[in-house]
Amino acid sequence: MTRTRIAAAFALFLTSGTALADDQANIARLFADPGVRQMTLAAAQQSAVVMNEPCPSAQATVSTDVAVFQPLVFDAAGQLQTGIWRQQVTLAGCGGTRTLNVIGWKQAGQAIGMGALLPGGTHTDVLLQRDAIQQVDQLVKITPGATEEGCAREYVADTRFVDREATPAPGGKSPPWREVWTLRTCTKQIEVPIRFIPDATGTTITAGPQKAVKVTTVGK
């Protein structure tokens, strides 16, 4: 996943100088639109960490740093037609700062949609998050001290990008990278290391090893 400033995002797929300038204006207008910003803030509030650790007094700031997953295509009138992107929202308050991630999408003939991704600094998209959380859950279940009898609450409280390796795996378009995902239950905090390995068929995900999983007790 490549992060890019709004003004540079379309340099990846536009070659005409005039078109680039036009689309830069369209992008700036899109993300400055009060309705779009409100949708972004509303989607961020649906993050599991916000619902489980509410802070009504937190101040929310929508970042201008956008990750484009699918090129944003505009019509001649400057209206967004298709595209997929990720935008971040920073919540500051209750003694800390939290980064929330929101995915936005637009399909032809449909309204803009938005939803909450995992919080924190993860470099994964929605599909990798879905696949990785399955491995994380399986690892947590067999890790001593990580599960709680009678506790039905488990959510990803944070994600942290650790580092990226120097060279790609055979057939991979980019080098593997490592992250740590932090889960919370009723009284446990579980930190799970994950390695993502882009290869010729997609991205291989490896959670663990089990001995590297860190479990601590936290307040309810």
PEFEN-V584245 format. One line per field, one symbol per residue. ss: DSSP state (2 for helix, 1 for strand, 0 for the rest). psi: psi as a letter, one per 20 degrees, with the letter a starting at -180 (. if undefined). burial: b if it has 16 or more other ideal C-beta (glycine too) atoms within 10 Angstrom, else e. A space follows every 50 residues. Layout:
ss=???
psi=???
burial=???
//
This chain:
ss=00011222222200002222222222222222022222222222000222 22000000111111111111111100000111111111111110011111 11111100000011110000000002222222222222222200000000 00001111111111111100000011111111110001111111111110 01111110022201111000
psi=ppqqqghigiihjphpgghggghgggggggiiphggghgghghhiiphhg hhmqnhiqppppqjoppohppppqahjjppgrrprpqqpppprkjrpppq pppqqpqpjrrpqqrpaqrbjqjqahghgghhhghgggghhjppihqppj pjppqohqqppfrprhqqrpiqiqqqrqrpppqqbgjqpopoqpppnpah icpppoparhiipppqprq.
burial=eeeeebeebbeeebeeeeebebbbebbeebbeeeebeebbbebbbebbbb eeeeeeeeebebbeebbbbeebebeeeeebeebbbbbbbebeeeeeebbb bbbbbbeeeeebebebbbbbebbbbbebbebbbeebeebbeebeebeeee eeebbbbbbeeeeeeeeebeebebebbbbbbbbbbeebbbbbbbebbbee eebebebbeeeebebeeeee
//
